[in-house]
Amino acid sequence: MTTTGTTPSAPAPPQATRQLREIAFGAARAAAVRAAARLGVADALGEQPATVEELAAAVAAQPDPLRRLLRALACCGIFAESEDGRFTHTDISRLLREDAPHSLRYISLWCTEPWTWEAWPRLDQAVRSGGVLFDEIFGKDFFRYLHEDARESAEVFDKAMTTSSRQSAEDVAAFLDLEGIKEVVDIGGGQGHVLAGLLERHPALRGTLLDLPPVVAGADPRLRDGGALADRATLLPGDCRQEIPVQADLYIIKNILEWNDESTRRTLANVVRAARPGARVVVIENLVDNSPASFTTAMDLFLLLNVGGRKHTTDSMTERMTAAGLTVTDIRPVNGYLHAFDSTVPG
């Protein structure tokens, strides 16, 4: 049965109308967050209430449009306006400070970079075709575009990923049970924050960080020559999609099996090929069926647009690991956003 062309018999409830209007204007909210982050308003605002004129002078802006920006943000809990027209921080606005312990400043900038405003309007085309539209829009693939044509955006991406990795590394290091583990490999581990956290917690542990050469070159200072953990760490430049030339008791693969299915298949196959029978492989990912829905499903669409990737479900991740020859033994939450798939390489 089709409903095409039918007319609703009753008007929509006011709440539904209001909610859809707010969602449709979501781009304005995102743009407002980006503007505040780029202006540095959260950094300029201290713990005491400030007038718009004081903030405008601090961030080199005009008072009237800044007031309008702050009022728009205050409507969704980012900053608060007092009765006398001064503005103060909220728990959310503090996250835009660069020095906040769990700052989301660079994540907010990354999700609103200029190229995103060209890609999002084509989402319907991506849904129809199932293909990667980024190459069509910009004439080259996502990462090549970033490093050749959008250097500032590439820097924002690096800072956003570093911030996110640091924040989750503590949770991962606390979560993993390393009883019987002497050697660990962090595959595609970026700057090695997870590995550094594990080495600090386990003084007898040795570890290897495997990632692309430019990434490994900027590894966590604790892992590099002269660092506190350098004598137990190996920095191994390489591409996990090509080869994983190291044996260990435990392989960690965190948030890199989302770019595309071919990349996922090759990475998992290379782990199984390299590992000894009985070795553990722990895959850590955001899941669209077991994470805060609006965040993870939005990231899922983001990946569809820019690289043709996806955020996995519990079943899709299990299926890919099993197809690679791994035996999945346990699936547990690491924190509110991440789940760990524990598996072994069969004998």
C-alpha positions as CSV (number, residue, x, y, z in Angstrom):
1,M,0.0,0.0,0.0
2,T,1.3,3.5,-0.8
3,T,0.6,6.7,0.9
4,T,2.1,8.9,-1.8
5,G,-0.1,11.9,-2.5
6,T,-2.4,11.4,0.6
7,T,-3.3,14.2,2.9
8,P,-3.1,13.9,6.7
9,S,-6.6,13.9,8.2
10,A,-5.6,16.0,11.2
11,P,-3.0,18.7,11.8
12,A,0.3,17.6,13.4
13,P,0.6,18.2,17.2
14,P,2.3,21.5,18.0
15,Q,5.2,19.7,19.7
16,A,5.9,17.8,16.4
17,T,5.8,21.0,14.4
18,R,8.2,22.7,16.8
19,Q,10.6,19.8,16.9
20,L,10.9,19.5,13.1
21,R,11.4,23.2,12.8
22,E,14.2,23.1,15.3
23,I,15.8,20.1,13.5
24,A,15.5,21.8,10.1
25,F,17.3,24.9,11.5
26,G,20.0,22.7,13.0
27,A,22.5,24.1,10.5
28,A,22.1,27.5,12.2
29,R,23.0,26.0,15.6
30,A,26.0,24.2,14.2
31,A,27.1,27.4,12.5
32,A,26.7,29.3,15.8
33,V,28.8,26.8,17.7
34,R,31.5,27.0,15.0
35,A,31.4,30.8,15.2
36,A,31.8,30.8,18.9
37,A,34.7,28.3,18.7
38,R,36.5,30.3,16.0
39,L,36.0,33.6,17.9
40,G,37.2,32.1,21.1
41,V,34.3,33.3,23.1
42,A,34.4,30.5,25.6
43,D,38.1,31.1,26.3
44,A,37.5,34.9,26.7
45,L,34.7,34.4,29.2
46,G,36.0,33.7,32.7
47,E,34.1,32.6,35.8
48,Q,32.5,36.0,36.4
49,P,29.6,37.3,34.3
50,A,30.6,39.5,31.4
51,T,28.9,42.1,29.3
52,V,28.6,41.7,25.6
53,E,30.8,44.8,25.2
54,E,33.6,43.2,27.3
55,L,33.4,40.0,25.3
56,A,33.3,41.8,22.0
57,A,36.5,43.7,22.9
58,A,38.2,40.5,24.0
59,V,37.4,38.6,20.7
60,A,37.6,41.6,18.3
61,A,33.9,41.4,17.3
62,Q,31.0,43.8,17.1
63,P,28.8,43.9,20.2
64,D,25.4,43.7,18.5
65,P,25.9,40.7,16.3
66,L,27.8,39.0,19.1
67,R,24.8,39.5,21.4
68,R,22.6,37.8,18.8
69,L,25.0,34.9,18.5
70,L,25.2,34.4,22.2
71,R,21.4,34.6,22.6
72,A,21.0,31.9,19.9
73,L,23.5,29.7,21.7
74,A,21.9,30.3,25.1
75,C,18.6,29.0,23.7
76,C,20.2,25.5,23.5
77,G,22.1,25.7,26.8
78,I,25.4,27.0,25.4
79,F,26.2,30.0,27.7
80,A,23.5,31.6,29.8
81,E,22.1,35.2,29.8
82,S,21.3,36.9,33.1
83,E,18.5,39.4,33.7
84,D,20.9,42.3,33.4
85,G,22.1,41.1,30.0
86,R,25.4,39.6,31.1
87,F,26.6,36.2,29.9
88,T,28.0,33.3,32.0
89,H,29.3,29.9,31.3
90,T,27.2,26.7,31.4
91,D,28.5,23.1,31.6
92,I,28.2,22.9,27.8
93,S,29.9,26.2,26.9
94,R,32.9,25.3,29.1
95,L,33.5,22.4,26.7
96,L,34.3,24.9,24.0
97,R,37.3,26.2,26.0
98,E,40.6,24.9,24.6
99,D,41.9,24.3,28.1
100,A,38.9,22.3,29.2
101,P,39.8,18.7,30.5
102,H,37.5,17.2,28.0
103,S,37.3,20.0,25.4
104,L,35.1,19.5,22.4
105,R,36.4,22.7,20.7
106,Y,38.2,20.9,17.8
107,I,35.5,18.3,17.4
108,S,33.0,21.1,17.0
109,L,35.2,22.8,14.4
110,W,35.9,19.5,12.6
111,C,32.2,18.7,12.2
112,T,31.5,22.2,10.7
113,E,34.5,22.6,8.4
114,P,33.8,24.5,5.1
115,W,33.7,21.4,3.0
116,T,31.0,19.8,5.1
117,W,28.6,22.5,4.0
118,E,29.1,21.5,0.4
119,A,28.8,17.8,1.1
120,W,25.7,17.6,3.4
121,P,23.3,19.0,0.8
122,R,24.2,16.0,-1.4
123,L,23.2,13.4,1.2
124,D,20.1,12.4,-0.9
125,Q,22.4,11.6,-3.8
126,A,24.6,9.4,-1.6
127,V,21.5,7.6,-0.3
128,R,20.3,6.9,-3.9
129,S,23.6,5.8,-5.3
130,G,25.3,4.3,-2.2
131,G,28.6,5.8,-3.6
132,V,31.1,8.2,-2.3
133,L,30.2,11.8,-3.4
134,F,33.2,13.5,-2.0
135,D,35.4,12.6,-4.9
136,E,32.8,13.9,-7.3
137,I,32.4,17.2,-5.5
138,F,36.1,18.0,-4.9
139,G,37.8,16.0,-7.7
140,K,39.9,13.9,-5.4
141,D,39.5,11.6,-2.4
142,F,38.9,12.9,1.1
143,F,42.4,12.6,2.6
144,R,44.1,13.8,-0.5
145,Y,41.8,16.8,-0.5
146,L,42.5,17.6,3.1
147,H,46.3,17.5,2.8
148,E,46.5,19.2,-0.6
149,D,43.7,21.7,-0.7
150,A,42.5,22.2,2.9
151,R,45.6,22.3,5.1
152,E,43.8,24.3,7.9
153,S,41.0,21.7,7.9
154,A,43.6,18.9,8.1
155,E,45.1,20.5,11.1
156,V,41.7,20.8,12.8
157,F,41.1,17.1,11.9
158,D,44.4,16.1,13.6
159,K,43.7,18.1,16.7
160,A,40.1,16.7,16.9
161,M,41.3,13.1,16.6
162,T,44.1,13.7,19.1
163,T,41.6,15.2,21.6
164,S,39.2,12.4,21.1
165,S,41.9,9.7,21.4
166,R,43.3,11.2,24.6
167,Q,39.9,11.2,26.2
168,S,39.0,7.7,25.3
169,A,42.5,6.3,25.9
170,E,42.1,6.5,29.7
171,D,38.9,4.5,29.5
172,V,40.3,1.8,27.2
173,A,43.5,1.4,29.4
174,A,41.3,1.0,32.5
175,F,38.9,-1.4,30.7
176,L,41.3,-4.0,29.2
177,D,42.3,-7.0,31.2
178,L,45.9,-7.8,30.4
179,E,46.4,-10.9,32.5
180,G,48.9,-13.1,30.7
181,I,49.7,-10.4,28.1
182,K,53.3,-9.5,27.6
183,E,53.3,-7.9,24.1
184,V,50.6,-5.6,22.7
185,V,50.2,-4.0,19.3
186,D,48.1,-0.9,18.8
187,I,47.1,-1.0,15.1
188,G,46.3,2.3,13.5
189,G,46.7,3.7,16.9
190,G,47.4,7.3,15.9
191,Q,49.8,9.0,18.3
192,G,49.7,6.0,20.7
193,H,47.7,7.4,23.6
194,V,46.1,4.0,24.3
195,L,49.4,2.2,24.1
196,A,51.0,4.8,26.4
197,G,48.2,4.4,28.9
198,L,48.6,0.6,28.9
199,L,52.4,0.8,29.4
200,E,52.0,3.2,32.3
201,R,49.5,0.9,34.0
202,H,51.5,-2.3,33.4
203,P,55.2,-1.9,34.0
204,A,56.1,-5.3,32.6
205,L,54.3,-4.8,29.4
206,R,55.9,-4.1,26.0
207,G,54.1,-2.6,23.1
208,T,54.2,-1.6,19.4
209,L,52.5,1.3,17.7
210,L,51.7,0.7,14.0
211,D,50.5,3.6,11.9
212,L,51.4,5.5,8.8
213,P,54.9,7.1,8.8
214,P,53.8,10.7,9.3
215,V,51.5,9.7,12.2
216,V,54.1,7.6,14.0
217,A,56.6,10.5,13.6
218,G,54.3,12.5,15.8
219,A,53.7,9.9,18.4
220,D,53.1,10.6,22.1
221,P,56.4,12.0,23.5
222,R,56.3,9.3,26.2
223,L,56.8,6.7,23.5
224,R,59.5,8.5,21.5
225,D,63.3,8.4,22.1
226,G,64.0,9.9,25.5
227,G,60.4,9.4,26.6
228,A,59.5,7.7,29.9
229,L,58.1,4.6,28.1
230,A,60.5,4.5,25.1
231,D,62.5,1.5,26.4
232,R,59.3,-0.6,26.2
233,A,57.8,0.8,23.1
234,T,58.4,0.2,19.4
235,L,57.2,2.8,16.8
236,L,56.5,0.9,13.6
237,P,55.7,2.9,10.4
238,G,53.4,1.0,8.1
239,D,49.9,0.5,6.7
240,C,47.8,-2.1,8.4
241,R,45.8,-2.5,5.1
242,Q,49.0,-3.8,3.5
243,E,50.8,-5.7,6.2
244,I,51.0,-6.2,10.0
245,P,54.6,-7.4,10.4
246,V,54.6,-8.1,14.1
247,Q,53.5,-10.9,16.5
248,A,52.0,-10.2,19.9
249,D,49.7,-11.6,22.5
250,L,47.1,-8.8,22.0
251,Y,46.2,-6.7,19.0
252,I,44.1,-3.6,19.6
253,I,42.1,-2.1,16.7
254,K,40.2,1.1,17.7
255,N,38.0,3.1,15.5
256,I,39.7,2.3,12.2
257,L,37.3,-0.3,10.8
258,E,34.8,2.3,9.6
259,W,36.4,3.7,6.4
260,N,35.1,1.1,4.0
261,D,34.4,-2.6,3.8
262,E,37.5,-3.4,1.7
263,S,39.8,-1.6,4.2
264,T,38.1,-3.5,7.1
265,R,38.5,-6.9,5.4
266,R,42.2,-6.4,4.5
267,T,43.1,-5.1,8.0
268,L,41.4,-8.0,9.8
269,A,42.9,-10.5,7.4
270,N,46.4,-9.1,8.0
271,V,45.9,-9.5,11.7
272,V,44.9,-13.1,11.4
273,R,47.8,-13.7,9.0
274,A,50.3,-12.2,11.4
275,A,49.1,-13.5,14.8
276,R,50.0,-16.7,16.6
277,P,47.2,-19.1,17.3
278,G,45.4,-18.1,20.5
279,A,46.4,-14.4,20.3
280,R,43.7,-12.0,21.4
281,V,42.3,-9.3,19.0
282,V,40.2,-6.6,20.6
283,V,38.2,-4.3,18.2
284,I,36.8,-1.1,19.8
285,E,34.2,0.9,17.9
286,N,31.2,3.2,18.2
287,L,28.0,1.2,17.4
288,V,24.9,2.7,15.9
289,D,22.7,0.2,17.8
290,N,24.4,0.6,21.2
291,S,25.6,4.2,21.5
292,P,24.0,7.6,22.0
293,A,21.9,7.5,18.8
294,S,22.0,11.1,17.5
295,F,25.8,11.3,17.8
296,T,26.7,7.9,16.3
297,T,24.1,7.9,13.6
298,A,25.2,11.4,12.5
299,M,28.8,10.1,12.3
300,D,27.5,7.2,10.3
301,L,26.1,9.6,7.7
302,F,29.3,11.7,7.8
303,L,31.3,8.6,6.9
304,L,28.9,7.7,4.1
305,L,29.5,11.1,2.5
306,N,33.2,11.6,2.8
307,V,34.8,8.1,2.5
308,G,31.9,5.7,1.8
309,G,32.3,4.2,5.3
310,R,30.0,3.3,8.1
311,K,29.5,3.0,11.8
312,H,28.8,-0.6,12.6
313,T,26.1,-2.4,14.4
314,T,26.9,-5.3,16.8
315,D,25.9,-7.8,14.2
316,S,27.8,-6.2,11.3
317,M,31.0,-5.9,13.3
318,T,30.7,-9.5,14.5
319,E,30.0,-10.7,11.0
320,R,33.2,-9.0,9.6
321,M,35.4,-10.4,12.4
322,T,34.0,-13.9,12.0
323,A,34.4,-13.8,8.2
324,A,38.1,-12.9,8.8
325,G,38.5,-16.1,10.9
326,L,38.3,-14.6,14.4
327,T,36.3,-16.2,17.2
328,V,34.4,-13.5,19.0
329,T,34.2,-14.3,22.7
330,D,32.8,-11.2,24.4
331,I,31.2,-7.9,23.6
332,R,31.1,-5.2,26.3
333,P,30.8,-1.4,26.7
334,V,34.0,0.5,27.4
335,N,32.2,3.7,28.1
336,G,29.0,5.4,27.0
337,Y,30.2,5.6,23.4
338,L,32.5,2.7,22.7
339,H,32.1,-1.1,22.7
340,A,34.9,-3.7,22.7
341,F,34.7,-7.0,20.8
342,D,37.1,-9.5,22.3
343,S,38.2,-12.3,20.0
344,T,40.9,-14.9,19.5
345,V,42.8,-16.2,16.6
346,P,41.9,-20.0,16.2
347,G,44.6,-22.6,16.5
